[in-house]
Every structure is written in C-alpha cells, then in structure tokens.
Amino acid sequence: MKDTAAARRYAKALAATVGDAAALEKAAAELALFAGVVEQSRALRSVMQNPAVREEAKAAILEEVLTRMGASAVTARILSLIRARGRLALVRRIAEEAERIAFERMGKTRVEVVSATALSDADKAELAKRMSALSGKEAVVTTRVDPSLIGGVVARIGSVVYDGSVKNQLVALRLGMG
C-alpha cells in the first residue's frame, strides 16, 4: 500500500510537471518501456539495486540506457530523480499511474482483453468500439491469449470484469447442476 501511494505521488508530480496529457502519455509509455528493460535485464537490475555500486556509476548507466531507448528529457529527469531516491522498483507502478492520469485527462480508458485465440484487427476494432460505448470513454485495448478460456473473451475495464468465456459458462453450468 505504501509503494502504491509513493507511485501515485511520483505520477502526480510528473503530471504536474508535464501538464499536457499527450506528453504525459508519452512519458508514461517511456517509463513502462524502461521498466520492461530493467525487468528483462538481470545484470542491469542487479547493478541498479546494488548499494556497493557508486551513485555516479548508476547515473551514467541510467543515462546510457535512456539514450539507447531514445527517451525524452522529461522521462530522463523523472527517472534520474527516482533513481536518486532509490525508488527504481516503483517505475512500473509509476508508469501505470501516469498513464491512468493521462487517460483520465484525455477521456480514455485501458481495456485488457484475454481471449482463447488471437484476435484479428477487425475483432479488436469492434471490441474497442463496444468497450468505448460501454465505458463512455475511448477504449484503448490490449490483448493477450489464454487457451484455457476455450472460447470467448474476458474484458477488464478498471476493476470491472466482463467474462464471456466458455470456461466461465462451463463453471456456471457445473455450479447450477450441483
């Protein structure tokens, strides 16, 4: 809970600094990209978390990674601050909070969709259209595949889950028969 509150504070500070919702969305995407790099690189993660590594060396490494990523100056500044305060473990949460703030400002919402098979572009567009109508905001859809669903989709908008999977229907039938 404490980490979530800290992530929210950093995201709010970033939002206040950036001001523009589109620039905030870009910074959030860059933070998420950086978090992915750190999560996938055991060497980078261990160097950045090692208290024996000098702060100057960590700053230089961070700068090199951000240069290779092509990160904006705003993202570089916030990550430098986060690193200096020993909060790099929060970058993923800060990115999520910053995106949420940007989306709120732009009238968008994140919709996470899990399907039994990969969705076509037409299916994704139709799903985005329906989720936009349902939420009253522009739906930004991310998808992933989970074959255990058997068929159908599960969509999540914030904390609300719409489960239209065959797996869920089979569970409901089983519970109704027992």
C-alpha positions as a Markdown table, in Angstrom:
| # | Residue | x | y | z |
|---|---|---|---|---|
| 1 | Met | 0.0 | 0.0 | 0.0 |
| 2 | Lys | 2.9 | 2.3 | 0.9 |
| 3 | Asp | 4.5 | 1.7 | -2.5 |
| 4 | Thr | 1.3 | 2.4 | -4.3 |
| 5 | Ala | 0.9 | 5.7 | -2.6 |
| 6 | Ala | 4.5 | 6.6 | -3.4 |
| 7 | Ala | 4.0 | 5.6 | -7.0 |
| 8 | Arg | 0.9 | 7.8 | -7.2 |
| 9 | Arg | 2.8 | 10.8 | -5.7 |
| 10 | Tyr | 5.6 | 10.4 | -8.4 |
| 11 | Ala | 3.0 | 10.1 | -11.1 |
| 12 | Lys | 1.1 | 13.2 | -9.9 |
| 13 | Ala | 4.4 | 15.1 | -9.8 |
| 14 | Leu | 5.2 | 14.0 | -13.3 |
| 15 | Ala | 1.7 | 15.0 | -14.4 |
| 16 | Ala | 2.1 | 18.5 | -12.8 |
| 17 | Thr | 5.5 | 18.9 | -14.5 |
| 18 | Val | 4.4 | 17.8 | -17.9 |
| 19 | Gly | 0.9 | 19.4 | -18.0 |
| 20 | Asp | 0.0 | 18.3 | -21.5 |
| 21 | Ala | -2.0 | 14.9 | -21.4 |
| 22 | Ala | -0.4 | 13.6 | -24.7 |
| 23 | Ala | 3.1 | 14.4 | -23.3 |
| 24 | Leu | 2.2 | 12.6 | -20.1 |
| 25 | Glu | 1.0 | 9.6 | -22.0 |
| 26 | Lys | 4.3 | 9.5 | -23.9 |
| 27 | Ala | 6.3 | 9.8 | -20.7 |
| 28 | Ala | 4.2 | 7.0 | -19.1 |
| 29 | Ala | 5.0 | 4.8 | -22.1 |
| 30 | Glu | 8.7 | 5.5 | -21.9 |
| 31 | Leu | 8.6 | 4.7 | -18.1 |
| 32 | Ala | 6.9 | 1.4 | -18.9 |
| 33 | Leu | 9.5 | 0.6 | -21.6 |
| 34 | Phe | 12.3 | 1.4 | -19.1 |
| 35 | Ala | 10.6 | -0.9 | -16.5 |
| 36 | Gly | 10.5 | -3.7 | -19.1 |
| 37 | Val | 14.2 | -3.2 | -19.9 |
| 38 | Val | 15.0 | -3.4 | -16.2 |
| 39 | Glu | 12.7 | -6.4 | -15.6 |
| 40 | Gln | 14.3 | -8.3 | -18.5 |
| 41 | Ser | 18.0 | -7.5 | -17.8 |
| 42 | Arg | 19.2 | -9.3 | -14.7 |
| 43 | Ala | 22.6 | -7.5 | -15.0 |
| 44 | Leu | 21.0 | -4.0 | -15.1 |
| 45 | Arg | 18.7 | -4.8 | -12.3 |
| 46 | Ser | 21.4 | -6.1 | -10.0 |
| 47 | Val | 23.7 | -3.1 | -10.8 |
| 48 | Met | 21.0 | -0.6 | -10.1 |
| 49 | Gln | 19.9 | -2.3 | -6.8 |
| 50 | Asn | 23.5 | -3.0 | -5.5 |
| 51 | Pro | 24.4 | -0.5 | -2.8 |
| 52 | Ala | 28.1 | -1.1 | -3.4 |
| 53 | Val | 27.9 | 0.5 | -6.9 |
| 54 | Arg | 28.6 | 4.2 | -6.7 |
| 55 | Glu | 25.7 | 6.6 | -7.4 |
| 56 | Glu | 27.7 | 8.3 | -10.2 |
| 57 | Ala | 28.1 | 4.9 | -12.0 |
| 58 | Lys | 24.4 | 4.2 | -11.6 |
| 59 | Ala | 23.6 | 7.6 | -13.0 |
| 60 | Ala | 25.9 | 7.0 | -16.0 |
| 61 | Ile | 24.4 | 3.6 | -16.7 |
| 62 | Leu | 20.9 | 5.1 | -16.5 |
| 63 | Glu | 21.8 | 7.9 | -18.9 |
| 64 | Glu | 23.2 | 5.3 | -21.3 |
| 65 | Val | 20.1 | 3.1 | -21.2 |
| 66 | Leu | 17.8 | 6.2 | -21.7 |
| 67 | Thr | 19.9 | 7.4 | -24.6 |
| 68 | Arg | 19.7 | 4.0 | -26.3 |
| 69 | Met | 15.9 | 4.0 | -25.7 |
| 70 | Gly | 15.6 | 7.5 | -27.2 |
| 71 | Ala | 13.8 | 8.6 | -24.1 |
| 72 | Ser | 12.6 | 12.2 | -23.8 |
| 73 | Ala | 14.3 | 14.8 | -21.5 |
| 74 | Val | 11.2 | 14.7 | -19.2 |
| 75 | Thr | 11.5 | 10.9 | -18.8 |
| 76 | Ala | 15.2 | 11.2 | -18.2 |
| 77 | Arg | 14.7 | 13.8 | -15.5 |
| 78 | Ile | 12.0 | 11.8 | -13.6 |
| 79 | Leu | 14.0 | 8.5 | -13.9 |
| 80 | Ser | 17.0 | 10.3 | -12.6 |
| 81 | Leu | 15.0 | 11.6 | -9.6 |
| 82 | Ile | 13.5 | 8.1 | -9.0 |
| 83 | Arg | 17.0 | 6.5 | -9.1 |
| 84 | Ala | 18.5 | 9.1 | -6.8 |
| 85 | Arg | 15.8 | 8.4 | -4.2 |
| 86 | Gly | 16.2 | 4.6 | -4.5 |
| 87 | Arg | 12.7 | 4.0 | -6.0 |
| 88 | Leu | 13.5 | 2.3 | -9.3 |
| 89 | Ala | 11.5 | -0.7 | -8.1 |
| 90 | Leu | 8.4 | 1.6 | -8.4 |
| 91 | Val | 8.9 | 2.5 | -12.1 |
| 92 | Arg | 6.2 | 0.1 | -13.4 |
| 93 | Arg | 3.6 | 1.3 | -10.9 |
| 94 | Ile | 4.5 | 5.0 | -11.6 |
| 95 | Ala | 4.1 | 4.4 | -15.3 |
| 96 | Glu | 0.7 | 2.8 | -14.8 |
| 97 | Glu | -0.4 | 5.7 | -12.6 |
| 98 | Ala | 0.9 | 8.3 | -15.0 |
| 99 | Glu | -0.9 | 6.5 | -17.9 |
| 100 | Arg | -4.1 | 6.5 | -15.8 |
| 101 | Ile | -3.9 | 10.2 | -15.2 |
| 102 | Ala | -3.1 | 10.9 | -18.8 |
| 103 | Phe | -6.0 | 8.7 | -20.0 |
| 104 | Glu | -8.4 | 10.4 | -17.5 |
| 105 | Arg | -7.4 | 13.8 | -18.9 |
| 106 | Met | -7.9 | 12.6 | -22.5 |
| 107 | Gly | -11.2 | 10.7 | -21.9 |
| 108 | Lys | -9.6 | 7.3 | -22.5 |
| 109 | Thr | -9.7 | 4.0 | -20.6 |
| 110 | Arg | -7.5 | 1.0 | -20.7 |
| 111 | Val | -9.3 | -2.3 | -21.6 |
| 112 | Glu | -7.4 | -5.5 | -21.0 |
| 113 | Val | -8.8 | -8.4 | -23.1 |
| 114 | Val | -7.9 | -12.0 | -22.7 |
| 115 | Ser | -9.1 | -14.4 | -25.5 |
| 116 | Ala | -8.8 | -18.1 | -26.2 |
| 117 | Thr | -7.2 | -17.3 | -29.6 |
| 118 | Ala | -5.5 | -14.3 | -31.2 |
| 119 | Leu | -8.0 | -11.6 | -32.2 |
| 120 | Ser | -8.0 | -10.2 | -35.7 |
| 121 | Asp | -7.6 | -6.4 | -36.2 |
| 122 | Ala | -11.3 | -6.2 | -37.2 |
| 123 | Asp | -12.2 | -8.1 | -33.9 |
| 124 | Lys | -10.0 | -5.7 | -31.9 |
| 125 | Ala | -11.6 | -2.7 | -33.6 |
| 126 | Glu | -15.1 | -4.0 | -32.9 |
| 127 | Leu | -14.2 | -4.8 | -29.3 |
| 128 | Ala | -12.8 | -1.3 | -28.8 |
| 129 | Lys | -16.0 | 0.2 | -30.3 |
| 130 | Arg | -18.2 | -1.8 | -27.9 |
| 131 | Met | -16.0 | -1.1 | -24.9 |
| 132 | Ser | -16.0 | 2.6 | -25.7 |
| 133 | Ala | -19.8 | 2.6 | -25.8 |
| 134 | Leu | -19.9 | 0.6 | -22.5 |
| 135 | Ser | -17.4 | 2.8 | -20.6 |
| 136 | Gly | -18.3 | 6.1 | -22.2 |
| 137 | Lys | -14.6 | 6.7 | -22.9 |
| 138 | Glu | -12.3 | 6.0 | -25.8 |
| 139 | Ala | -11.2 | 2.4 | -25.2 |
| 140 | Val | -7.5 | 1.5 | -25.6 |
| 141 | Val | -7.4 | -2.2 | -25.9 |
| 142 | Thr | -4.5 | -4.5 | -25.0 |
| 143 | Thr | -4.9 | -8.2 | -25.7 |
| 144 | Arg | -3.3 | -11.5 | -24.7 |
| 145 | Val | -4.1 | -15.1 | -25.4 |
| 146 | Asp | -5.1 | -17.7 | -22.8 |
| 147 | Pro | -6.1 | -21.0 | -24.4 |
| 148 | Ser | -7.6 | -22.3 | -21.2 |
| 149 | Leu | -10.6 | -20.0 | -21.8 |
| 150 | Ile | -11.7 | -22.5 | -24.6 |
| 151 | Gly | -13.6 | -19.7 | -26.4 |
| 152 | Gly | -14.9 | -16.2 | -25.9 |
| 153 | Val | -13.2 | -13.3 | -24.2 |
| 154 | Val | -12.7 | -11.7 | -20.8 |
| 155 | Ala | -12.5 | -7.9 | -20.7 |
| 156 | Arg | -11.4 | -5.8 | -17.8 |
| 157 | Ile | -12.0 | -2.1 | -17.5 |
| 158 | Gly | -10.5 | -0.9 | -14.3 |
| 159 | Ser | -11.9 | -3.2 | -11.6 |
| 160 | Val | -14.9 | -4.3 | -13.6 |
| 161 | Val | -14.6 | -7.7 | -15.4 |
| 162 | Tyr | -16.9 | -8.8 | -18.2 |
| 163 | Asp | -16.4 | -12.6 | -18.5 |
| 164 | Gly | -17.9 | -14.0 | -21.7 |
| 165 | Ser | -15.5 | -17.1 | -21.8 |
| 166 | Val | -16.7 | -20.6 | -22.5 |
| 167 | Lys | -14.7 | -21.7 | -19.5 |
| 168 | Asn | -16.8 | -19.4 | -17.2 |
| 169 | Gln | -20.0 | -20.6 | -18.8 |
| 170 | Leu | -19.0 | -24.2 | -18.1 |
| 171 | Val | -18.2 | -23.3 | -14.5 |
| 172 | Ala | -21.6 | -21.7 | -14.2 |
| 173 | Leu | -23.3 | -24.7 | -15.6 |
| 174 | Arg | -21.4 | -27.0 | -13.3 |
| 175 | Leu | -22.4 | -24.9 | -10.3 |
| 176 | Gly | -26.1 | -24.8 | -11.4 |
| 177 | Met | -26.2 | -28.6 | -11.8 |
| 178 | Gly | -24.6 | -29.4 | -8.4 |
